[in-house]
Amino acid sequence: MKKILAMCIDGLGNLDDKVFNNMPNLKKLYDKYSCSYLNVVSQKDDERYTANDIELGYKSFISGRIIDTNKYLIKNTINGYKETKFFNEFTNEYDKNRVHIIGMLNKNNCEYYVNLYNMYLDLGFKSIYFHFLIDSFDEINSSLDYLESVFNNNIGFISTICGTSYINEYLKGYLDLLLYKKGFNVINIQKSITSSMERNLSASYLNPLTKKDKGNIVNDDFVFFLNDDKIINDVLNGFLNYDDLEIQSSVFENIRIQSLISFNKKVDSLVSKNVVDNSLFNYFSLLDITQNRIYSEELPEIQDYLNYGLDKDSNVVDSLIKRKIENNIDVTIVSLTKKIISAIEKDFDFIFVDYPNVYNSLINGEDNFVERNCQLVDACLGKIYQSLEDNFYKIIIFSSCSCDEKFTKVPFILGDEHASLASSGNIIDIAPTILEYCDIVVPKEMTGISLLK
């Protein structure tokens, strides 16, 4: 087994003079070793890909096959809810009187709520209450008007709406809004939103608004979370762990919680987690290959792919480095570099590193800040490469996405002078290439092909 360090550095896009002028160590590697440019726009239609989708890029690389985005899965599942196991096996033993649907609302997802409304109508529910969170005012009133025009006034109700920052700062207060209607009682939510817009208030700081006598959560209600957003999962977690918030209520013990995307075994879900068998890291684990995976971001969906089927494998060590920005410099890079060199010295077979995006939006997007961070990444890359040479490792550098719709390809560099890569390929070819390079048979589930000539 060759010892490998695989570094995912997002934001590289096309390797040109602008990049190389700030990253001379990366240019040395590019000039010395074989490089392939990989297509990151591989799906069949516009809804299934994007050149700047980090999550999709990671999943495609890890699995070695084309992966549908959660957005695509969700849209297809909600539109076709009558074909789902969730719908067809919905229990009839409970009183299907009231259901509450909690989720983010924006101009692009109104049809989700229309289809969920129709699903619960078809299941026989008598009252359907909606509780919305927003982080933008863009077309929000027209979205609310549209939904109210679809809902039967005797069955479908918009009950509460508030900005996302309220949850970030006061989750307990949001649960009080849902359970006890502790918010600003208004007759017309749209007029209140218009007033906030006229006062130039941020949508994320919209005060919790509630329609009087319209749908607080009570015993025996169903609660459905449209949890395609982290903040909705935060609310769902609050419902499941209400004791941690010091909330005294029997309601939490007597409601039936459901979710859009699988959350845990206690919660029935409409969409199963999008995981696959024989992903790269799972396959390494089955072969008893020692791994150290080092992250600079906490991305739960990606970590599902990394850990699916591992069952706390003792050969796998995960390390999370929290993002830290000081004086517009991403100092996470320095912490990561120390962790990487430590892993190299501990002689793991395979080290994977999620490096910070060199063009990260946290750094204001101004050219001089971007340049300084590129220079810091490159300086650390030089130190890492020297440690790799001293410890007989090979380096692989790639991006999971271009982070710019102008670029639909990302670089893939294999640090071995004796290896030659095809000039182009697909991001799903990374895993098969690594396996062949390590003289390991590629599992049949991977549809990507090796780039080795």
Secondary structure, 3 states (H helix, E strand, C coil): CCCEEEEEECCCCCCCHHHHHHCHHHHHHHHHCEEEEEECCCCCCHHHCCCCCHHHHHHHHHHCCCCCCHHHHHHHHHHCHHHCHHHHCCCCCCCCCEEEEEEECCCCCHHHHHHHHHHHHHCCCCEEEEEEEECCCCCHHHHHHHHHHHCCCCCEEEEEEEEHHHHHHCHHHHHHHHHHCCCEEECCHHHHHHHHHHCCCCHHHCCCEEECCCCCCCCCCEEEEECCCHHHHHHHHHHHCHHHHCCCCCHHHHCEEEEEECCCCCCEEEECCCCCCCCHHHHHHHCCCCEEEEECCCCHHHHHHHHCCCCCCCCEEEEECCCCEECCEECHHHHHHHHHHHHHHCCCCEEEEEECCCCCHHHCCCHHHHHHHHHHHHHHHHHHHHHHHHCCCEEEEECCCCCCCCCCEEEEEECCCCCCECCEEEHHHHHHHHHHHCCCCCCCCCCCCCCEC
